[in-house]
């Protein structure tokens, strides 16, 4: 190793206390600057190329015709980014506090903090509205590439070494199995992937007493970008710091170690405090969110667990541990590599083993996930283990190729792992061919590098003999370069070829894994089609019909979900981890359907609920061709506009509260204040047939939230209507089956797709349109005469003398404050789940505004953290001035003496 590199190593590993001003010549030398710049840049570029190649080989958009919108990527993250673009460009009715489009009014600041607060997400404004899929892919690729660069930078900061290998290992981290299997389709988690190496750098700065201001800023950015995975990355960085402190040089004192821990704690606390205005809002939003069923953690099968280290494996019931066979082989050499200090080997080996075991133990599983076992993927923290493995790989290879004994031990462990995983259900047809090819190339790279080391050692022995002979020859000694002017060793042909083979093995295996995971996901999980003509047509029609806030426009069902975020309008469709329980429960009780265990309420095409929520314009779509993975869907759209009451109506104070067991029809009538359904007193079920009596000409509605299968009115020409109830994840919305015949006899044929389907006590309601029209006229006559809406506020003018309760057609989620007339604003009341304001007959206006809960508290914490950061800056500046003045004072003393 050249002396310049040794200088860097001494500075980085040894460190200085706070306020140290000792010069760091290694950091200024070309030996540091080249890897510090080249490794991250190469890792970024290499990562982007490999990600694009895997996407292209799987024929996935944007390098192929097939959709990549699997599961929540298409139903949640893509629509959110479309709406984020519109909001940033001023094209929405809502603002950063409130989203008027979704769920009839939702807390958008919480959603920003959950899904959209990464600086990378601002890139969406650079793309047109009809290229939002491309924008999201670019955001995803940018995050993954940046994570690769950050990891490579961390590696070369830990220990000097061959920067091409550091770049390859950085790419291995960025394109680990966790990224390819989970992160690439959950874009906000990728901010945690980037945060881990950056927070490890913050830990390193704290350990050496450097960058006391930049450290908290990096922590704040990590927690603002995505606090959920930033929490996991922070735990991982704590593990990193502990190992670095315990594995430090023997001369490190306990006082210095404790000081490093305290400085790290200061950076983390100030950083989280700076992020508090957003984090507190999200945290309080989760407290009122619709609860998901409690999940009990079950460790993955040992065979499946080991199989996930291998390429081309996919799934959510076991951790995605793939980092590439070459990188894993290097990591496994560390415990046996005698060129690495024993304390370093022991510390990092213990860290990797303990973190690996923590994935399978429930108490530590809960610790990684902040005390709550998540639904779906239970191994969301796996990217931290990937990072630790790649740090271990780098520490083993940075000073040179591990010796044959270490390589043999690593190979034996790899072989045992592959053998033990052979029977796993996670194994793909491509797994072992890719593994064996990568292992063969890695072995060839190791042999070439070992041959080069032996040649260099032989040359060094010859040079040593020449030096001994020259010792007595002053003339020959005078021609030698003096100490302190070393030349960086040239990369030999064998070394270059070894690096090429190593990189090729890592790259090829990663591309194959990315390709297969894309293909397996599309065949095994739910997917949404690409955005296309259907969405564009819907967006145009919504823009043409939009009359907000006079009334709402509902775009109906558009493929993908979160329709109103993609095409505009103000409907019920809303999918978020922060969907308020009051929103979900209120809409479900009124007959709306939902997905995601209640966190994704969907539109309901029902005239009564249209009246309740002032939906004056409704769109309906019929696809003109089958919806396929490799095509952009088209549809025929119709637009219907009907009279509805205004957004703010006046109701009598006395209204019966809903009772347990009330049907959705009864609850609609209670909220409407009028009886509009004829509810059969005796609905009989005989086998697969429901029979009842209703007024001739009324509309038959079936409310069967748990029913899965078709239903239709008996008789010629009646078409079947499909219900898709799959409790508790999915409930079916109520639907109309047709018109009651002149006989008044209603007979409904049920063809359930599963036995034992339960129906509600009152599944059938017959809507009498004349009664509904009368209710609309009454609510319109007594409702607001004028309604105006701001980004997160509503003001309504009422008829003089209005008494009772003014009701805003929006769920009463936490954060609404209202006032009647000139009264002081107070927390809004609730009327059957909607926002309500009591009236005394004197007020002629009501006003309501929404402020996300936790905003004030978070702002106060953020201000305190900002003061703490300023105090840290002042202390650091004074410490630097004192350190600089001390040598001058000592020199002056010597002169005086």
C-alpha positions in Angstrom: 0.0 0.0 0.0 1.5 3.4 -0.9 2.4 5.7 2.0 -0.2 8.3 1.0 -2.9 5.7 1.4 -1.5 4.7 4.7 -1.7 8.3 5.8 -5.4 8.4 5.0 -6.0 5.2 6.8 -4.3 6.5 10.0 -6.3 9.6 9.9 -9.6 7.9 9.3 -9.1 5.0 11.8 -7.5 7.1 14.4 -9.5 10.2 14.4 -9.4 13.3 16.5 -11.5 14.7 19.2 -13.9 17.6 18.8 -12.1 20.7 17.8 -9.1 19.1 16.4 -7.3 21.2 13.8 -4.4 18.8 13.0 -3.8 18.8 9.3 -5.0 15.8 7.4 -2.6 15.5 4.5 -4.0 12.2 3.3 -7.4 13.8 2.6 -5.8 16.4 0.4 -3.7 14.0 -1.6 -4.5 12.6 -5.0 -4.5 9.2 -3.5 -7.7 10.2 -1.6 -9.4 12.3 -4.2 -9.3 9.8 -7.0 -11.3 7.0 -5.2 -13.5 9.5 -3.3 -14.7 10.9 -6.6 -14.3 7.9 -9.0 -15.9 5.2 -6.8 -19.2 7.0 -6.2 -19.5 8.2 -9.8 -18.7 4.8 -11.2 -21.2 3.1 -8.8 -24.0 5.5 -9.7 -23.4 4.9 -13.5 -23.0 1.2 -13.1 -26.1 0.9 -11.0 -28.2 2.9 -13.5 -26.9 0.8 -16.4 -27.6 -2.6 -14.7 -31.1 -1.5 -13.5 -32.0 -0.4 -17.0 -30.6 -3.6 -18.6 -32.7 -5.8 -16.2 -35.8 -3.7 -17.0 -35.2 -4.1 -20.7 -34.6 -7.8 -20.6 -37.9 -8.3 -18.7 -39.6 -6.2 -21.5 -40.8 -3.8 -18.8 -41.7 -0.1 -19.3 -39.9 2.2 -20.1 -37.7 -0.3 -22.1 -40.6 -2.5 -23.1 -44.3 -2.6 -23.5 -45.2 -4.5 -20.2 -46.5 -2.7 -17.2 -44.3 -2.4 -14.1 -47.3 -1.3 -12.0 -47.5 -4.2 -9.6 -49.5 -4.1 -6.4 -49.2 -0.7 -4.6 -46.9 0.8 -7.2 -49.8 1.1 -9.6 -52.6 1.6 -7.1 -50.9 4.0 -4.7 -47.4 5.4 -5.5 -48.0 6.2 -9.2 -51.2 8.1 -8.5 -49.6 10.0 -5.6 -46.8 11.2 -7.8 -49.2 12.2 -10.5 -51.1 14.3 -7.9 -47.8 15.6 -6.4 -46.8 16.9 -9.8 -50.2 18.6 -10.3 -49.9 20.2 -6.8 -46.4 21.5 -7.3 -47.6 23.1 -10.6 -50.7 24.7 -9.0 -53.2 22.5 -10.8 -55.1 21.1 -7.8 -58.0 22.5 -5.7 -56.2 21.4 -2.4 -52.9 22.4 -1.0 -50.1 20.8 1.2 -52.5 20.5 4.1 -55.7 19.1 2.6 -56.4 16.9 -0.5 -59.9 17.7 -1.7 -59.7 15.0 -4.4 -59.4 11.8 -2.2 -61.7 10.3 0.4 -63.9 13.4 0.2 -61.1 15.4 1.9 -58.0 13.9 3.4 -54.9 15.0 5.4 -52.4 15.5 2.6 -49.4 16.7 4.7 -49.4 13.3 6.3 -49.4 11.6 2.9 -46.6 13.9 1.8 -44.5 12.8 4.8 -45.3 9.2 4.1 -44.9 9.0 0.3 -43.6 12.3 -1.3 -41.2 14.2 0.9 -38.0 12.9 -0.7 -36.1 15.6 -2.7 -36.0 13.2 -5.6 -39.7 13.3 -5.9 -39.5 16.9 -7.1 -38.2 15.5 -10.4 -41.8 14.8 -11.4 -42.3 18.4 -12.5 -39.8 17.9 -15.3 -42.1 15.5 -17.0 -45.5 16.1 -18.8 -48.6 14.7 -17.1 -49.0 11.9 -19.6 -45.4 10.6 -18.8 -45.9 10.2 -15.1 -44.9 6.5 -15.3 -41.6 7.5 -16.9 -41.2 10.2 -14.2 -41.6 7.7 -11.4 -39.2 5.3 -13.0 -36.6 8.0 -13.3 -37.2 8.9 -9.6 -36.8 5.3 -8.7 -33.6 4.8 -10.7 -32.1 8.1 -9.3 -32.7 6.9 -5.8 -31.2 3.5 -6.4 -28.2 5.0 -8.2 -27.6 7.5 -5.5 -27.6 4.7 -2.9 -25.0 2.9 -4.9 -22.8 6.0 -5.0 -23.3 6.7 -1.3 -22.3 3.1 -0.4 -19.2 3.3 -2.5 -18.2 6.6 -0.9 -18.7 5.0 2.6 -16.4 2.1 1.6 -13.5 4.2 0.4 -13.9 6.5 3.5 -13.6 3.5 5.8 -10.4 2.1 4.2 -8.4 2.9 1.1 -8.5 0.2 -1.6 -9.2 -0.4 -5.2 -11.9 2.0 -6.2 -13.3 -0.2 -9.0 -14.1 -2.9 -6.4 -15.6 -0.3 -4.1 -17.8 0.9 -7.0 -18.9 -2.7 -7.7 -19.7 -3.3 -4.1 -21.7 -0.1 -3.9 -23.7 -1.3 -6.9 -24.2 -4.6 -5.2 -25.7 -2.8 -2.2 -27.9 -0.6 -4.4 -29.2 -3.6 -6.5 -29.5 -6.1 -3.7 -32.4 -8.5 -3.6 -34.2 -6.2 -1.2 -34.1 -3.4 -3.8 -35.0 -5.6 -6.8 -37.8 -7.4 -4.9 -39.3 -4.7 -2.7 -37.6 -1.2 -2.9 -38.1 -0.8 -6.7 -41.8 -1.1 -6.3 -42.1 0.9 -3.1 -40.2 4.0 -4.1 -40.3 5.8 -0.7 -38.5 2.9 1.0 -35.5 3.6 -1.3 -34.8 6.8 0.7 -33.9 4.4 3.5 -31.6 2.5 1.2 -29.8 5.8 0.5 -30.0 6.9 4.2 -28.1 3.9 5.6 -24.6 4.6 4.1 -25.1 8.4 4.7 -26.0 7.8 8.3 -23.0 5.6 8.7 -20.9 8.5 7.4 -22.6 10.7 10.1 -21.6 8.1 12.7 -18.0 8.2 11.4 -18.0 12.0 11.6 -19.2 11.8 15.2 -16.6 9.2 16.1 -13.8 11.4 14.8 -15.3 14.7 16.0 -15.9 16.1 12.5 -18.7 17.9 10.7 -20.9 18.6 13.7 -23.3 20.7 11.6 -23.5 18.6 8.5 -24.3 15.5 10.5 -27.6 16.7 11.9 -28.6 18.0 8.5 -28.0 14.6 6.9 -30.1 13.0 9.6 -32.9 15.5 9.1 -33.0 14.9 5.4 -33.1 11.1 5.9 -36.0 11.4 8.3 -37.8 13.9 6.2 -37.4 11.8 3.1 -39.0 8.7 4.7 -39.0 8.4 8.4 -40.1 4.8 8.4 -37.0 3.3 6.7 -34.8 6.1 8.1 -35.6 4.7 11.6 -34.3 1.3 10.4 -31.2 2.9 8.8 -30.6 4.8 12.0 -30.6 1.5 14.0 -28.2 0.1 11.4 -25.9 3.1 11.7 -25.9 2.6 15.5 -24.7 -1.0 14.9 -22.0 0.4 12.6 -20.9 3.0 15.1 -20.6 0.4 18.0 -18.5 -1.9 15.8 -16.2 1.0 14.7 -15.7 2.1 18.3 -15.1 -1.4 19.6 -12.8 -2.3 16.7 -10.8 1.0 17.0 -7.0 1.0 17.6 -5.9 -0.2 21.0 -4.8 3.3 22.0 -8.4 4.6 21.9 -9.6 5.5 25.4 -13.0 4.9 26.9 -13.4 8.6 27.1 -12.9 9.0 23.4 -15.4 6.2 22.7 -18.0 7.7 24.9 -17.5 11.1 23.4 -18.1 9.6 19.9 -21.4 8.1 21.1 -22.5 11.4 22.6 -21.7 13.3 19.5 -23.6 10.7 17.4 -26.6 11.0 19.8 -26.5 14.8 19.4 -26.5 14.6 15.6 -29.4 12.1 15.6 -31.5 14.1 18.2 -31.0 17.4 16.5 -31.7 15.9 13.0 -34.9 14.2 14.1 -35.9 17.4 15.8 -35.4 19.3 12.5 -37.6 16.8 10.8 -40.3 16.9 13.5 -42.7 19.3 11.7 -43.3 16.4 9.2 -42.6 13.4 11.4 -45.0 14.4 14.1 -47.8 14.9 11.7 -47.2 11.5 10.2 -46.9 9.9 13.6 -50.2 11.4 14.8 -51.8 10.5 11.5 -51.0 6.8 12.1 -52.7 7.1 15.5 -56.1 7.9 13.9 -55.6 5.8 10.8 -57.8 2.8 10.1 -56.3 -0.1 12.0 -55.1 -3.1 10.1 -55.5 -6.6 11.6 -52.8 -7.5 14.1 -50.1 -9.5 12.5 -48.2 -12.2 14.4 -44.6 -12.6 13.2 -43.6 -16.1 12.0 -39.9 -16.7 11.2 -39.1 -17.8 7.7 -38.2 -21.5 7.1 -34.5 -22.0 7.5 -34.1 -23.4 4.0 -36.0 -20.5 2.4 -34.0 -18.1 4.5 -30.7 -19.4 3.1 -32.1 -19.6 -0.4 -32.7 -15.9 -0.4 -28.9 -15.3 -0.5 -29.0 -16.9 -4.0 -29.9 -15.1 -7.3 -33.3 -15.0 -9.0 -35.3 -15.7 -5.8 -38.5 -13.7 -5.1 -41.1 -13.5 -2.3 -42.4 -11.6 0.7 -42.4 -14.4 3.4 -38.6 -14.5 3.6 -36.0 -11.8 3.6 -34.4 -10.8 0.2 -30.8 -11.3 1.2 -29.2 -11.5 -2.3 -26.2 -9.2 -2.7 -24.4 -11.2 -5.5 -22.3 -14.3 -5.2 -19.0 -12.4 -5.7 -19.8 -9.9 -3.0 -21.1 -12.6 -0.7 -17.9 -14.6 -1.3 -15.8 -11.7 -0.2 -17.9 -11.0 2.9 -17.5 -14.6 3.9 -13.7 -14.4 3.7 -13.6 -11.7 6.5 -13.7 -14.1 9.5 -10.7 -16.1 8.0 -8.7 -13.2 6.6 -5.6 -12.8 8.8 -4.5 -9.7 6.9 -7.3 -7.9 8.8 -6.8 -7.0 12.5 -8.4 -9.6 14.8 -10.6 -7.0 16.6 -12.0 -5.8 13.2 -12.7 -9.4 12.1 -14.4 -10.2 15.3 -16.4 -7.0 15.5 -17.8 -7.1 12.0 -18.4 -10.9 12.0 -20.4 -10.6 15.2 -22.4 -7.6 13.9 -23.4 -9.5 10.7 -24.3 -12.7 12.5 -26.3 -10.9 15.2 -28.2 -8.7 12.7 -28.9 -11.8 10.6 -30.3 -13.6 13.6 -32.4 -10.5 14.6 -34.4 -11.0 11.4 -35.8 -14.2 12.8 -36.5 -13.4 16.4 -39.8 -11.7 17.2 -38.5 -9.2 19.9 -35.8 -7.8 17.5 -38.2 -8.0 14.6 -40.5 -5.7 16.6 -37.5 -3.4 17.4 -36.6 -3.1 13.7 -40.3 -2.1 12.9 -40.8 0.3 15.8 -42.9 -2.1 17.9 -45.5 -3.1 15.3 -45.2 -6.1 13.0 -46.1 -4.9 9.5 -48.7 -6.4 7.2 -47.3 -7.8 4.1 -43.5 -8.0 3.8 -42.2 -8.6 7.4 -38.5 -8.1 6.4 -38.4 -4.5 5.5 -35.1 -3.9 7.3 -33.1 -6.3 5.2 -31.3 -3.6 3.3 -29.3 -2.8 6.6 -28.0 -6.4 6.6 -27.0 -6.1 2.9 -25.1 -2.9 3.8 -23.2 -4.6 6.7 -22.3 -7.6 4.5 -20.8 -5.3 1.8 -18.8 -3.4 4.4 -17.5 -6.8 5.6 -16.6 -7.6 2.0 -14.8 -4.4 1.5 -12.8 -4.6 4.7 -11.6 -8.0 3.6 -10.5 -7.1 0.1 -9.4 -3.4 0.5 -5.8 -4.2 1.4 -5.5 -7.0 -1.1 -6.9 -10.3 -2.3 -7.6 -12.6 0.7 -5.2 -15.4 1.1 -6.0 -18.9 -0.3 -7.1 -20.2 3.2 -9.7 -17.5 3.5 -10.9 -18.0 0.0 -11.2 -21.8 0.5 -13.2 -21.2 3.7 -15.5 -18.8 1.9 -16.0 -21.2 -1.0 -16.9 -24.0 1.4 -19.5 -21.8 3.1 -21.0 -20.8 -0.2 -21.2 -24.4 -1.2 -22.8 -25.4 2.0 -25.3 -22.6 1.7 -26.3 -23.6 -1.8 -26.6 -27.2 -0.8 -28.8 -26.4 2.2 -31.0 -24.2 0.1 -31.5 -26.7 -2.7 -34.9 -27.8 -1.5 -36.4 -24.4 -1.0 -39.6 -23.3 -2.8 -38.0 -20.0 -3.5 -35.5 -21.5 -5.9 -36.1 -20.5 -9.6 -35.0 -22.3 -12.7 -32.4 -19.5 -13.2 -31.1 -19.6 -9.6 -28.4 -22.3 -9.8 -27.2 -21.6 -13.4 -26.7 -17.9 -12.4 -25.1 -18.9 -9.1 -22.6 -21.3 -10.7 -21.7 -19.0 -13.5 -21.0 -16.1 -11.1 -19.1 -18.5 -8.7 -16.9 -19.7 -11.6 -16.1 -16.1 -12.7 -15.3 -15.1 -9.1 -13.0 -18.1 -8.7 -11.2 -17.1 -11.9 -10.9 -13.5 -10.7 -9.4 -14.8 -7.4 -6.9 -17.0 -9.1 -5.7 -14.2 -11.4 -5.5 -11.8 -8.5 -3.6 -14.3 -6.4 -1.2 -14.9 -9.3 -0.6 -11.2 -9.5 0.1 -11.0 -5.8 2.6 -13.8 -6.0 4.4 -12.0 -8.9 4.5 -8.8 -6.9 5.8 -10.5 -3.8 8.6 -12.1 -5.9 9.4 -8.8 -7.3 9.5 -7.2 -3.9 11.9 -9.9 -2.7 14.2 -9.1 -5.6 14.0 -5.4 -4.9 14.9 -6.0 -1.3 18.0 -7.9 -2.3 19.0 -5.1 -4.6 18.5 -2.6 -1.9 20.8 -4.6 0.4 23.5 -4.6 -2.3 23.0 -0.9 -2.9 23.5 0.0 0.8 27.2 0.5 0.4 27.0 2.4 -2.9 26.4 6.1 -2.2 26.3 7.0 -5.9 23.5 4.5 -6.6 21.6 5.6 -3.5 21.6 9.2 -4.6 19.6 8.4 -7.7 16.7 6.8 -5.8 13.6 8.7 -5.1 13.5 10.2 -1.6 11.0 9.2 1.0 7.5 10.8 1.0 7.2 10.9 -2.8 5.7 7.5 -3.6 4.2 6.6 -6.9 0.8 4.9 -7.0 1.4 1.4 -8.2 0.2 0.7 -11.7 -2.6 -1.7 -12.2 -1.1 -4.8 -13.8 -2.8 -6.8 -16.6 -3.6 -9.6 -14.3 -5.1 -7.3 -11.6 -7.2 -5.5 -14.3 -8.4 -8.8 -15.7 -9.4 -10.0 -12.2 -11.4 -6.8 -11.6 -13.1 -7.2 -14.9 -14.1 -10.8 -14.2 -15.3 -9.8 -10.7 -17.4 -7.0 -12.0 -18.8 -9.1 -14.8 -19.8 -11.8 -12.4 -21.5 -9.3 -10.1 -23.2 -7.5 -13.0 -24.4 -10.6 -14.8 -25.9 -12.2 -11.8 -27.6 -9.0 -10.7 -29.2 -8.4 -14.2 -30.5 -12.0 -14.3 -32.0 -11.6 -10.8 -33.6 -8.3 -11.7 -35.1 -9.7 -14.8 -36.5 -12.8 -13.1 -38.0 -10.9 -10.2 -39.8 -8.5 -12.5 -41.2 -11.5 -14.4 -42.2 -13.5 -11.3 -43.9 -10.5 -9.7 -46.1 -9.8 -12.8 -47.2 -13.5 -12.8 -47.9 -13.9 -9.1 -49.3 -10.6 -7.7 -51.9 -8.0 -8.6 -51.0 -5.5 -11.3 -52.4 -2.4 -12.9 -52.1 -1.5 -16.6 -50.0 1.3 -17.9 -51.6 4.7 -18.0 -52.9 5.5 -21.4 -55.9 6.6 -23.5 -58.5 5.6 -20.8 -56.8 7.8 -18.2 -56.3 10.7 -20.7 -59.9 10.6 -21.8 -61.1 10.6 -18.2 -58.9 13.5 -17.3 -60.2 15.5 -20.2 -63.8 14.8 -19.3 -63.2 15.6 -15.6 -61.6 18.9 -16.5 -64.5 19.8 -18.7 -67.2 18.9 -16.1 -65.4 20.1 -13.0 -67.6 22.5 -11.0 -65.9 22.5 -7.6 -67.0 23.6 -5.0 -70.5 24.0 -6.4 -70.6 20.2 -6.5 -68.2 17.2 -6.8 -67.2 15.3 -10.0 -66.5 11.6 -9.6 -64.5 10.0 -12.4 -65.8 6.5 -11.5 -63.6 3.5 -11.9 -60.3 4.0 -13.8 -57.9 1.1 -13.9 -55.2 1.2 -11.3 -57.0 2.8 -8.3 -56.8 6.1 -6.6 -58.6 7.3 -9.6 -59.1 10.9 -8.6 -55.3 11.4 -8.1 -54.6 10.2 -11.6 -57.4 11.9 -13.5 -58.9 14.6 -11.2 -62.2 15.0 -9.6 -63.4 14.8 -6.0 -64.4 11.2 -5.2 -64.2 8.6 -2.4 -61.3 6.7 -3.9 -58.4 7.0 -1.5 -55.5 4.6 -0.7 -53.1 5.6 2.0 -51.5 4.1 5.1 -53.0 7.2 6.9 -56.6 6.7 5.7 -58.5 7.9 8.8 -60.6 5.4 10.6 -63.5 7.8 10.6 -63.3 8.0 6.8 -63.1 4.2 6.3 -65.8 3.3 8.9 -68.2 6.0 7.7 -68.0 5.1 4.0 -68.1 1.4 4.6 -71.2 1.8 6.8 -72.9 3.6 3.9 -72.3 0.8 1.5 -69.0 1.8 -0.1 -66.5 -1.0 -0.8 -62.9 -1.0 0.2 -59.6 -2.8 -0.4 -56.4 -3.1 1.8 -58.4 -4.0 4.9 -60.2 -0.6 4.9 -57.4 1.7 3.9 -58.5 1.9 0.3 -62.2 3.0 0.1 -63.5 3.1 -3.5 -66.2 4.9 -5.4 -69.8 3.9 -5.0 -72.2 4.6 -8.0 -75.3 5.1 -5.9 -77.7 8.1 -6.3 -78.3 8.4 -2.5 -74.6 8.7 -1.6 -74.1 11.0 -4.6 -76.7 13.3 -2.9 -75.0 12.9 0.5 -71.6 13.9 -0.8 -72.8 16.4 -3.4 -71.6 14.4 -6.4 -73.3 16.3 -9.2 -71.3 14.8 -12.1 -70.5 11.1 -12.4 -68.5 9.4 -15.1 -68.8 5.8 -16.1 -66.4 3.8 -18.2 -66.6 0.7 -20.3 -63.4 -0.8 -21.6 -63.4 -1.3 -25.4 -60.9 -4.1 -25.2 -59.4 -6.5 -22.7 -57.1 -4.9 -20.2 -53.6 -6.5 -20.6 -50.2 -6.2 -19.1 -48.6 -5.2 -22.4 -51.2 -2.7 -23.6 -52.5 0.8 -22.7 -56.2 0.4 -22.1 -59.0 2.2 -23.9 -62.6 2.8 -22.8 -65.9 4.4 -23.8 -66.9 7.1 -21.3 -70.3 8.6 -20.5 -70.9 11.6 -18.3 -74.1 12.2 -16.3 -75.0 15.3 -14.4 -77.9 15.4 -11.9 -79.2 17.9 -9.4 -77.6 17.5 -5.9 -77.6 19.7 -2.8 -74.7 22.0 -2.1 -71.5 20.9 -0.3 -72.9 22.4 2.9 -76.4 21.6 4.0 -78.5 22.2 7.1 -80.0 19.4 9.1 -82.2 19.3 12.2 -80.4 18.8 15.5 -82.3 15.7 16.5 -81.2 12.7 14.4 -81.2 9.2 15.6 -77.8 7.8 16.1 -76.9 4.7 14.1 -77.4 1.4 16.1 -75.4 -1.7 15.8 -76.9 -3.9 13.1 -78.3 -1.0 11.1 -78.0 -1.8 7.4 -76.2 0.5 4.9 -79.7 1.5 3.6 -80.7 2.7 7.1 -77.5 4.6 7.6 -77.9 6.4 4.3 -81.4 7.5 5.3 -80.2 8.6 8.7 -77.6 10.8 7.2 -79.9 12.0 4.4 -82.7 12.8 6.9 -85.3 11.2 4.7 -86.7 7.7 4.0 -86.0 6.9 0.4 -85.8 3.1 0.4 -88.5 0.6 0.7 -86.9 -2.0 2.9 -88.6 -5.4 2.6 -89.7 -6.7 6.0 -89.4 -10.3 5.0 -86.4 -11.1 2.8 -86.2 -14.9 2.5 -83.2 -16.9 1.3 -83.9 -20.3 -0.1 -80.7 -22.0 -1.3 -79.2 -19.6 -3.8 -82.3 -17.4 -4.2 -83.3 -14.3 -2.3 -87.0 -13.3 -2.5 -88.8 -10.1 -1.3 -91.6 -7.6 -2.2 -90.9 -4.0 -3.3 -92.9 -1.2 -5.0 -93.2 -1.7 -8.7 -90.7 0.4 -10.7 -88.3 1.0 -7.8 -84.6 0.1 -8.1 -83.3 -3.1 -6.5 -80.1 -2.7 -4.6 -78.1 -5.5 -3.1 -75.8 -4.9 -0.2 -73.6 -7.9 0.4 -70.1 -6.7 1.4 -68.7 -10.2 2.1 -70.3 -11.9 -1.0 -68.1 -13.1 -3.8 -69.7 -14.1 -7.1 -72.4 -12.9 -9.5 -76.0 -11.9 -8.6 -78.9 -11.1 -10.9 -82.6 -10.5 -10.9 -84.5 -13.5 -12.0 -86.2 -13.2 -15.4 -85.3 -12.9 -19.1 -82.8 -10.3 -20.1 -81.4 -9.6 -16.6 -77.6 -9.2 -16.6 -75.5 -10.5 -13.8 -73.5 -8.1 -11.5 -70.3 -9.3 -10.0 -69.4 -8.9 -6.3 -65.9 -9.4 -5.0 -66.1 -9.6 -1.2 -63.0 -11.1 0.4 -63.1 -10.1 4.0 -61.3 -8.6 5.8 -59.1 -7.3 3.0 -61.9 -6.5 0.5 -65.5 -5.6 0.9 -67.9 -5.3 -2.1 -69.9 -2.1 -2.6 -73.6 -2.2 -2.8 -74.9 -2.5 -6.4 -78.1 -2.1 -8.3 -79.5 -5.2 -10.0 -82.3 -3.6 -12.0 -86.0 -2.5 -11.7 -88.8 -4.2 -9.7 -91.3 -5.7 -12.1 -95.0 -4.8 -12.1 -95.8 -7.7 -9.9 -93.6 -6.3 -7.1 -92.0 -9.7 -6.7 -88.2 -9.5 -6.4 -86.2 -12.7 -6.9 -82.4 -12.6 -6.9 -80.2 -15.5 -8.0 -76.9 -15.8 -6.2 -74.0 -17.9 -7.6 -71.4 -17.7 -4.9 -67.8 -18.7 -5.7 -67.2 -19.9 -2.2 -69.5 -21.8 0.2 -70.8 -20.4 3.4 -71.1 -16.8 2.3 -72.9 -14.7 4.9 -75.3 -12.0 3.9 -76.3 -9.0 6.1 -79.7 -9.2 8.0 -81.1 -6.6 5.5 -79.4 -7.2 2.2 -82.0 -5.8 -0.2 -83.2 -2.2 -0.5 -85.6 -0.8 -3.1 -84.9 2.9 -4.0 -87.9 5.0 -4.8 -86.7 7.9 -6.9 -89.6 10.2 -6.2 -88.7 10.2 -2.5 -85.1 10.9 -3.3 -86.0 13.8 -5.6 -88.1 15.3 -2.8 -85.2 15.0 -0.3 -82.8 16.7 -2.8 -85.3 19.6 -3.2 -85.6 20.0 0.6 -81.8 19.9 1.3 -81.2 22.3 -1.6 -83.8 24.8 -0.4 -82.4 24.9 3.2 -78.7 24.4 2.3 -76.0 26.9 1.6 -76.8 29.6 -1.0 -73.1 30.0 -1.9 -70.0 27.9 -1.1 -66.4 28.9 -1.6 -63.4 26.7 -1.0 -59.7 27.4 -0.5 -56.8 25.0 -0.4 -57.8 23.8 3.1 -60.9 25.8 4.0 -64.6 26.1 3.2 -66.9 29.1 3.7 -70.6 28.8 3.2 -73.4 31.4 3.2 -76.7 30.1 4.7 -80.3 31.3 4.5 -81.2 33.7 7.3 -82.5 32.0 10.4 -80.9 28.7 9.8 -81.1 26.5 12.9 -79.9 23.0 13.6 -76.6 21.8 12.3 -74.7 22.8 9.2 -73.1 19.7 7.7 -70.1 19.8 5.4 -70.0 16.8 3.1 -66.6 15.6 4.2 -65.6 13.0 6.8 -64.9 14.5 10.2 -61.2 13.6 10.4 -58.9 15.1 13.1 -57.8 18.6 12.2 -61.1 20.3 11.2 -62.0 23.5 13.1 -65.2 25.4 12.4 -67.1 28.5 13.4 -70.6 29.9 12.8 -70.7 33.6 12.0 -68.2 35.6 13.9 -67.7 33.0 16.7 -64.3 31.7 17.6 -63.2 28.6 15.6 -63.4 25.4 17.6 -62.9 21.7 16.8 -65.7 20.6 14.5 -68.5 18.5 15.6 -69.5 15.2 13.9 -72.9 14.5 12.3 -73.1 10.8 11.4 -69.4 10.9 10.7 -69.3 14.2 8.7 -68.1 17.6 9.7 -70.8 19.6 11.5 -71.3 23.1 12.9 -74.1 23.9 15.4 -76.4 26.8 14.3 -78.3 29.1 16.6 -80.5 30.9 14.0 -78.4 34.1 14.1 -75.3 33.1 12.0 -75.6 33.4 8.2 -72.2 32.0 7.4 -70.1 29.0 8.5 -66.4 28.6 7.9 -64.2 25.5 8.4 -60.5 25.1 8.0 -58.2 22.1 8.3 -54.8 22.0 10.0 -53.0 18.7 10.2 -52.8 17.5 13.8 -49.3 17.8 15.2 -48.2 20.7 13.0 -47.8 23.1 15.9 -46.1 20.6 18.1 -43.8 19.5 15.3 -43.0 23.2 14.5 -42.1 23.9 18.1 -39.8 20.8 18.3 -38.3 21.9 14.9 -37.6 25.4 16.2 -35.9 24.0 19.3 -33.8 21.7 17.2 -32.8 24.7 15.0 -31.7 26.6 18.1 -29.7 23.5 19.2 -28.0 23.4 15.8 -27.1 27.1 16.0 -25.7 26.5 19.5 -23.7 23.6 18.2 -22.3 25.9 15.4 -21.4 28.6 17.9 -19.7 26.1 20.3 -17.8 24.5 17.4 -16.6 27.9 16.1 -15.3 28.9 19.5 -13.6 25.6 19.9 -11.8 26.0 16.6 -10.7 29.6 17.5 -9.4 28.3 20.8 -7.5 25.5 19.1 -6.0 27.8 16.6 -4.9 30.4 19.2 -3.3 27.9 21.6 -0.2 27.2 19.5 0.3 30.9 19.0 0.1 31.5 22.7 2.6 28.8 23.4 5.0 30.2 20.8 4.6 33.7 22.3 5.4 32.3 25.7 8.6 30.7 24.4 9.7 34.0 22.8 9.0 36.0 26.0 11.0 33.4 27.9 
